[in-house]
Amino acid sequence: MSPRVRMAVLAAGLLGLAALLGAAFLQLPRFGGSFHPYGRHAVEAALTRHTSNTVASVNFDQRAFDTLGEQAILFGATLGTVVILRTARDEHRVEPQPALVPAPVRRYALAVLPLTLLTGLYVVAHGQVSPGGGFQGGVVAATALHLLYIAIDYRALRRVRSVALFTLADAAGEAGYLLVGLGALLSGAAFLRNVLPYGTTGTLASGGTVPLLNAAVGVEVAAAVVVLLAQFLDQAIVIESADGSQDEGRAPRGGASGQTNGGRTPQGRKSAPGSEGSRP
C-alpha cells in the first residue's frame, strides 16, 4: 500500500470519527443542567445492592467487565516488563553497596512502614464502604514495602521482597477476578453478575461480590507494582554489562540525572563516598 493510499484511508477514518463525535456531542445534555440519568441510575443500583461507595459499585458490579479489562492492562504491562527487562546473556549482577542514610531516617521508615501497609489493606478492605478500593489500596501497600529502599537501602528491600512470590500473587489476583465471574456463570447468571447475598449496608460484608473483586484487584495491583519496580530497580542498580559498563542498547542503567549502576559510574569506576552514585 502506497503512502498516498494510506493517507486516504486515514483521512476517511478520521472524517468518519469526526462525524460520529459531532453527532454524539449534539445529543449531550446542556452543561450545568439537572439531567443526570447515568448518575441517578448508578446511585440507585448501588443502594439496591447495599454498596455504600457508588464508585465501587460502578467499577466492580455495574461495569465489572470493563474493570476486568483495566486490570488485564496492568497484568499485561507487568508481564511485558518482566520479559523485556530480563537479564541478557552479556549482562551480570553486581552486589549493591550500602547507602549512607541517617539513623533517624531509618527509624522513621521502620515505624511508618507497618502503618502504611495497614493503611493500604484498610483502603482495599473498605472499598465498598468508603472512598478507595483495590487499585488505590494496592498502590499504597506496594509503596509501604519500598520505604525500605527509600530510607534504608536496596539490600534491605531485596531481603523481604521475593519477586517470584509477588509474580505468583500478581497472577493469582488476575485469576481471582476471573474465578468470581466464572462462579456467576456456574450459578446460571451472566459473567461477573453480582449473585452473592448483598449483606448489610455499611459493613465489610456488604455489596455481594464487590468485596471479592475489590480484594482480587488489590492483590494484583500491589504485586504488579512491586514486580515492576523490582525490574526497574534491578536495571538501575544491580545489572550491568559484561565489561562493567552501561549497556547502551537497552534502557539507561543510571537514569538521566547521572545516577550509577550498583555504586559504579557508567565507566565501571566506583563513585566517591557520599556522592549520588553511592546511593543504591
CORLIN-V876078 format. One record per residue. N is the residue number from 0. RES is the residue in three letters. PSI is psi in degrees with one decimal (999 if undefined). D_CENTER is the distance of its C-alpha to the mean C-alpha in whole Angstrom. Layout:
n:N res:RES psi:PSI d_center:D_CENTER
n:N res:RES psi:PSI d_center:D_CENTER
This chain:
n:0 res:MET psi:126.9 d_center:39
n:1 res:SER psi:159.7 d_center:41
n:2 res:PRO psi:-34.4 d_center:39
n:3 res:ARG psi:-41.4 d_center:41
n:4 res:VAL psi:-39.4 d_center:40
n:5 res:ARG psi:-43.1 d_center:36
n:6 res:MET psi:-35.4 d_center:37
n:7 res:ALA psi:-41.7 d_center:39
n:8 res:VAL psi:-42.2 d_center:36
n:9 res:LEU psi:-43.0 d_center:34
n:10 res:ALA psi:-40.6 d_center:36
n:11 res:ALA psi:-41.5 d_center:37
n:12 res:GLY psi:-41.8 d_center:33
n:13 res:LEU psi:-38.7 d_center:33
n:14 res:LEU psi:-40.2 d_center:36
n:15 res:GLY psi:-41.2 d_center:35
n:16 res:LEU psi:-42.6 d_center:31
n:17 res:ALA psi:-38.9 d_center:33
n:18 res:ALA psi:-42.5 d_center:36
n:19 res:LEU psi:-42.2 d_center:33
n:20 res:LEU psi:-40.8 d_center:31
n:21 res:GLY psi:-43.2 d_center:35
n:22 res:ALA psi:-37.2 d_center:36
n:23 res:ALA psi:-40.9 d_center:33
n:24 res:PHE psi:-34.6 d_center:33
n:25 res:LEU psi:-22.9 d_center:37
n:26 res:GLN psi:-0.6 d_center:36
n:27 res:LEU psi:146.7 d_center:33
n:28 res:PRO psi:158.9 d_center:35
n:29 res:ARG psi:139.7 d_center:36
n:30 res:PHE psi:133.4 d_center:34
n:31 res:GLY psi:6.3 d_center:34
n:32 res:GLY psi:-179.0 d_center:36
n:33 res:SER psi:7.7 d_center:36
n:34 res:PHE psi:103.2 d_center:35
n:35 res:HIS psi:72.7 d_center:31
n:36 res:PRO psi:-38.3 d_center:31
n:37 res:TYR psi:-45.3 d_center:28
n:38 res:GLY psi:-40.8 d_center:27
n:39 res:ARG psi:-45.7 d_center:30
n:40 res:HIS psi:-36.1 d_center:29
n:41 res:ALA psi:-42.3 d_center:26
n:42 res:VAL psi:-42.5 d_center:27
n:43 res:GLU psi:-43.0 d_center:30
n:44 res:ALA psi:-39.1 d_center:28
n:45 res:ALA psi:-44.1 d_center:26
n:46 res:LEU psi:-35.2 d_center:29
n:47 res:THR psi:-36.4 d_center:30
n:48 res:ARG psi:14.3 d_center:28
n:49 res:HIS psi:35.9 d_center:28
n:50 res:THR psi:111.1 d_center:24
n:51 res:SER psi:-37.5 d_center:24
n:52 res:ASN psi:106.1 d_center:21
n:53 res:THR psi:-35.8 d_center:22
n:54 res:VAL psi:-42.8 d_center:18
n:55 res:ALA psi:-36.8 d_center:17
n:56 res:SER psi:-40.6 d_center:20
n:57 res:VAL psi:-44.7 d_center:19
n:58 res:ASN psi:-41.3 d_center:16
n:59 res:PHE psi:7.7 d_center:17
n:60 res:ASP psi:-66.6 d_center:20
n:61 res:GLN psi:-31.3 d_center:22
n:62 res:ARG psi:42.2 d_center:19
n:63 res:ALA psi:-32.1 d_center:17
n:64 res:PHE psi:-37.8 d_center:18
n:65 res:ASP psi:-40.0 d_center:16
n:66 res:THR psi:-32.6 d_center:13
n:67 res:LEU psi:-40.7 d_center:13
n:68 res:GLY psi:-39.8 d_center:13
n:69 res:GLU psi:-40.8 d_center:10
n:70 res:GLN psi:-38.5 d_center:8
n:71 res:ALA psi:-31.2 d_center:11
n:72 res:ILE psi:-46.2 d_center:9
n:73 res:LEU psi:-40.6 d_center:6
n:74 res:PHE psi:-44.7 d_center:8
n:75 res:GLY psi:-38.0 d_center:11
n:76 res:ALA psi:-39.7 d_center:9
n:77 res:THR psi:-44.5 d_center:9
n:78 res:LEU psi:-43.2 d_center:12
n:79 res:GLY psi:-38.4 d_center:14
n:80 res:THR psi:-42.3 d_center:13
n:81 res:VAL psi:-40.7 d_center:14
n:82 res:VAL psi:-44.2 d_center:17
n:83 res:ILE psi:-38.9 d_center:18
n:84 res:LEU psi:15.8 d_center:18
n:85 res:ARG psi:155.1 d_center:20
n:86 res:THR psi:126.3 d_center:23
n:87 res:ALA psi:171.5 d_center:26
n:88 res:ARG psi:-31.2 d_center:29
n:89 res:ASP psi:20.8 d_center:30
n:90 res:GLU psi:157.7 d_center:28
n:91 res:HIS psi:164.5 d_center:28
n:92 res:ARG psi:143.0 d_center:26
n:93 res:VAL psi:156.6 d_center:28
n:94 res:GLU psi:123.0 d_center:28
n:95 res:PRO psi:145.0 d_center:26
n:96 res:GLN psi:150.6 d_center:29
n:97 res:PRO psi:147.9 d_center:28
n:98 res:ALA psi:149.4 d_center:27
n:99 res:LEU psi:95.0 d_center:30
n:100 res:VAL psi:132.3 d_center:28
n:101 res:PRO psi:145.7 d_center:31
n:102 res:ALA psi:-40.0 d_center:31
n:103 res:PRO psi:-35.0 d_center:30
n:104 res:VAL psi:-41.0 d_center:27
n:105 res:ARG psi:-45.6 d_center:26
n:106 res:ARG psi:-39.4 d_center:28
n:107 res:TYR psi:-41.9 d_center:26
n:108 res:ALA psi:-42.0 d_center:22
n:109 res:LEU psi:-29.9 d_center:24
n:110 res:ALA psi:-36.8 d_center:25
n:111 res:VAL psi:-26.9 d_center:22
n:112 res:LEU psi:-53.7 d_center:19
n:113 res:PRO psi:-32.1 d_center:20
n:114 res:LEU psi:-41.0 d_center:20
n:115 res:THR psi:-41.3 d_center:17
n:116 res:LEU psi:-42.2 d_center:16
n:117 res:LEU psi:-37.3 d_center:18
n:118 res:THR psi:-42.3 d_center:17
n:119 res:GLY psi:-44.3 d_center:13
n:120 res:LEU psi:-37.2 d_center:15
n:121 res:TYR psi:-43.5 d_center:17
n:122 res:VAL psi:-38.9 d_center:15
n:123 res:VAL psi:-47.6 d_center:13
n:124 res:ALA psi:-30.5 d_center:17
n:125 res:HIS psi:20.5 d_center:19
n:126 res:GLY psi:-32.2 d_center:16
n:127 res:GLN psi:-6.7 d_center:19
n:128 res:VAL psi:-41.0 d_center:22
n:129 res:SER psi:169.1 d_center:20
n:130 res:PRO psi:137.4 d_center:18
n:131 res:GLY psi:-155.9 d_center:14
n:132 res:GLY psi:-167.2 d_center:13
n:133 res:GLY psi:-39.1 d_center:10
n:134 res:PHE psi:-49.5 d_center:7
n:135 res:GLN psi:-48.4 d_center:9
n:136 res:GLY psi:-34.1 d_center:10
n:137 res:GLY psi:-40.3 d_center:7
n:138 res:VAL psi:-41.5 d_center:6
n:139 res:VAL psi:-44.3 d_center:10
n:140 res:ALA psi:-41.2 d_center:11
n:141 res:ALA psi:-35.9 d_center:9
n:142 res:THR psi:-37.6 d_center:11
n:143 res:ALA psi:-42.8 d_center:14
n:144 res:LEU psi:-36.0 d_center:14
n:145 res:HIS psi:1.8 d_center:14
n:146 res:LEU psi:-25.9 d_center:17
n:147 res:LEU psi:-36.3 d_center:19
n:148 res:TYR psi:-42.3 d_center:19
n:149 res:ILE psi:-42.4 d_center:19
n:150 res:ALA psi:-10.0 d_center:22
n:151 res:ILE psi:-94.2 d_center:24
n:152 res:ASP psi:175.6 d_center:23
n:153 res:TYR psi:-29.1 d_center:21
n:154 res:ARG psi:-37.1 d_center:23
n:155 res:ALA psi:-41.3 d_center:22
n:156 res:LEU psi:-41.1 d_center:19
n:157 res:ARG psi:-27.6 d_center:20
n:158 res:ARG psi:-29.7 d_center:22
n:159 res:VAL psi:-4.3 d_center:20
n:160 res:ARG psi:107.0 d_center:17
n:161 res:SER psi:108.8 d_center:17
n:162 res:VAL psi:-37.8 d_center:15
n:163 res:ALA psi:-41.8 d_center:17
n:164 res:LEU psi:-42.6 d_center:16
n:165 res:PHE psi:-28.5 d_center:13
n:166 res:THR psi:-41.3 d_center:13
n:167 res:LEU psi:-38.9 d_center:15
n:168 res:ALA psi:-36.9 d_center:13
n:169 res:ASP psi:-46.9 d_center:10
n:170 res:ALA psi:-36.2 d_center:13
n:171 res:ALA psi:-38.5 d_center:14
n:172 res:GLY psi:-41.5 d_center:12
n:173 res:GLU psi:-43.2 d_center:12
n:174 res:ALA psi:-35.4 d_center:16
n:175 res:GLY psi:-39.3 d_center:16
n:176 res:TYR psi:-44.0 d_center:15
n:177 res:LEU psi:-37.7 d_center:18
n:178 res:LEU psi:-35.6 d_center:20
n:179 res:VAL psi:-42.2 d_center:20
n:180 res:GLY psi:-39.7 d_center:21
n:181 res:LEU psi:-32.2 d_center:24
n:182 res:GLY psi:-37.6 d_center:25
n:183 res:ALA psi:-38.5 d_center:26
n:184 res:LEU psi:-39.8 d_center:28
n:185 res:LEU psi:-27.2 d_center:30
n:186 res:SER psi:-2.8 d_center:31
n:187 res:GLY psi:3.0 d_center:32
n:188 res:ALA psi:-178.9 d_center:30
n:189 res:ALA psi:160.8 d_center:28
n:190 res:PHE psi:128.2 d_center:24
n:191 res:LEU psi:16.5 d_center:22
n:192 res:ARG psi:144.3 d_center:25
n:193 res:ASN psi:103.5 d_center:25
n:194 res:VAL psi:-7.5 d_center:27
n:195 res:LEU psi:162.0 d_center:27
n:196 res:PRO psi:139.3 d_center:29
n:197 res:TYR psi:-17.7 d_center:28
n:198 res:GLY psi:-161.4 d_center:29
n:199 res:THR psi:130.6 d_center:30
n:200 res:THR psi:134.4 d_center:29
n:201 res:GLY psi:0.6 d_center:27
n:202 res:THR psi:166.0 d_center:26
n:203 res:LEU psi:-22.7 d_center:24
n:204 res:ALA psi:11.7 d_center:25
n:205 res:SER psi:163.1 d_center:25
n:206 res:GLY psi:-2.3 d_center:24
n:207 res:GLY psi:-118.2 d_center:24
n:208 res:THR psi:-7.4 d_center:21
n:209 res:VAL psi:-46.8 d_center:19
n:210 res:PRO psi:-36.1 d_center:18
n:211 res:LEU psi:-45.3 d_center:18
n:212 res:LEU psi:-36.8 d_center:15
n:213 res:ASN psi:-44.5 d_center:14
n:214 res:ALA psi:-40.6 d_center:14
n:215 res:ALA psi:-42.7 d_center:12
n:216 res:VAL psi:-40.4 d_center:9
n:217 res:GLY psi:-43.8 d_center:9
n:218 res:VAL psi:-45.3 d_center:10
n:219 res:GLU psi:-42.8 d_center:8
n:220 res:VAL psi:-45.9 d_center:4
n:221 res:ALA psi:-46.7 d_center:6
n:222 res:ALA psi:-39.6 d_center:8
n:223 res:ALA psi:-41.7 d_center:6
n:224 res:VAL psi:-41.0 d_center:5
n:225 res:VAL psi:-44.9 d_center:9
n:226 res:VAL psi:-42.3 d_center:10
n:227 res:LEU psi:-50.1 d_center:9
n:228 res:LEU psi:-31.7 d_center:10
n:229 res:ALA psi:-43.0 d_center:13
n:230 res:GLN psi:-44.1 d_center:14
n:231 res:PHE psi:-43.1 d_center:14
n:232 res:LEU psi:-37.8 d_center:16
n:233 res:ASP psi:-41.0 d_center:18
n:234 res:GLN psi:-35.2 d_center:19
n:235 res:ALA psi:-20.3 d_center:20
n:236 res:ILE psi:-50.0 d_center:22
n:237 res:VAL psi:-4.7 d_center:23
n:238 res:ILE psi:129.1 d_center:24
n:239 res:GLU psi:167.1 d_center:27
n:240 res:SER psi:166.2 d_center:29
n:241 res:ALA psi:-29.2 d_center:32
n:242 res:ASP psi:5.8 d_center:35
n:243 res:GLY psi:8.2 d_center:32
n:244 res:SER psi:173.8 d_center:31
n:245 res:GLN psi:139.2 d_center:28
n:246 res:ASP psi:110.6 d_center:28
n:247 res:GLU psi:-14.6 d_center:28
n:248 res:GLY psi:-9.3 d_center:27
n:249 res:ARG psi:-168.2 d_center:23
n:250 res:ALA psi:141.1 d_center:21
n:251 res:PRO psi:134.9 d_center:23
n:252 res:ARG psi:-34.2 d_center:22
n:253 res:GLY psi:-4.7 d_center:23
n:254 res:GLY psi:176.4 d_center:22
n:255 res:ALA psi:-15.4 d_center:24
n:256 res:SER psi:6.8 d_center:25
n:257 res:GLY psi:13.9 d_center:27
n:258 res:GLN psi:159.7 d_center:25
n:259 res:THR psi:173.8 d_center:26
n:260 res:ASN psi:108.8 d_center:25
n:261 res:GLY psi:32.1 d_center:26
n:262 res:GLY psi:14.0 d_center:29
n:263 res:ARG psi:153.5 d_center:30
n:264 res:THR psi:165.2 d_center:31
n:265 res:PRO psi:-20.5 d_center:31
n:266 res:GLN psi:0.5 d_center:34
n:267 res:GLY psi:0.0 d_center:34
n:268 res:ARG psi:143.5 d_center:35
n:269 res:LYS psi:140.6 d_center:34
n:270 res:SER psi:161.5 d_center:34
n:271 res:ALA psi:147.0 d_center:36
n:272 res:PRO psi:139.1 d_center:35
n:273 res:GLY psi:-11.9 d_center:33
n:274 res:SER psi:174.2 d_center:32
n:275 res:GLU psi:-29.8 d_center:28
n:276 res:GLY psi:-17.2 d_center:28
n:277 res:SER psi:-4.8 d_center:29
n:278 res:ARG psi:110.3 d_center:26
n:279 res:PRO psi:999 d_center:23
